[in-house]
Amino acid sequence: MTTPTPTPQVIPAKEARQRIQAAIIERLGEQWDSPTDGWLVVHDTAYLVRLNRGDVNLDFQCDLLGEVGVTELEVNPLQTSGRFIAIAVLAASLFLAFVIAQIAGVFNA
């Protein structure tokens, strides 16, 4: 007769979130999200948080058993091209607004 193997205890989402927050503070310090030089939260769920600063992505992932893993990756080409497209659209929108204002005579005294 074989003995049944114990079922692993799956941690709830709230506890996974607490473990990820503790790992972020341990790795990056208390001021990791300061507005001036902190990390930007790109993806945020109970079991996975992706942070970005400059050309570095940090993934904090908690598995269902409560182990937190940290993966450090460089920014991928899709993120870089997305940033470029966002800047281009912003610049084009500002230029278009300036042209419309000029045609409407906003700048004429």
Rosetta blueprint (number, residue, H / E / L):
1 M L
2 T L
3 T L
4 P L
5 T L
6 P L
7 T L
8 P L
9 Q L
10 V L
11 I L
12 P L
13 A H
14 K H
15 E H
16 A H
17 R H
18 Q H
19 R H
20 I H
21 Q H
22 A H
23 A H
24 I H
25 I H
26 E H
27 R H
28 L H
29 G L
30 E L
31 Q L
32 W L
33 D L
34 S L
35 P L
36 T L
37 D L
38 G L
39 W L
40 L E
41 V E
42 V E
43 H E
44 D E
45 T L
46 A L
47 Y L
48 L E
49 V E
50 R E
51 L E
52 N E
53 R E
54 G L
55 D L
56 V E
57 N E
58 L E
59 D E
60 F E
61 Q E
62 C E
63 D L
64 L L
65 L L
66 G L
67 E L
68 V E
69 G E
70 V E
71 T E
72 E E
73 L E
74 E E
75 V L
76 N L
77 P H
78 L H
79 Q H
80 T H
81 S H
82 G H
83 R H
84 F H
85 I H
86 A H
87 I H
88 A H
89 V H
90 L H
91 A H
92 A H
93 S H
94 L H
95 F H
96 L H
97 A H
98 F H
99 V H
100 I H
101 A H
102 Q H
103 I H
104 A H
105 G L
106 V L
107 F L
108 N L
109 A L
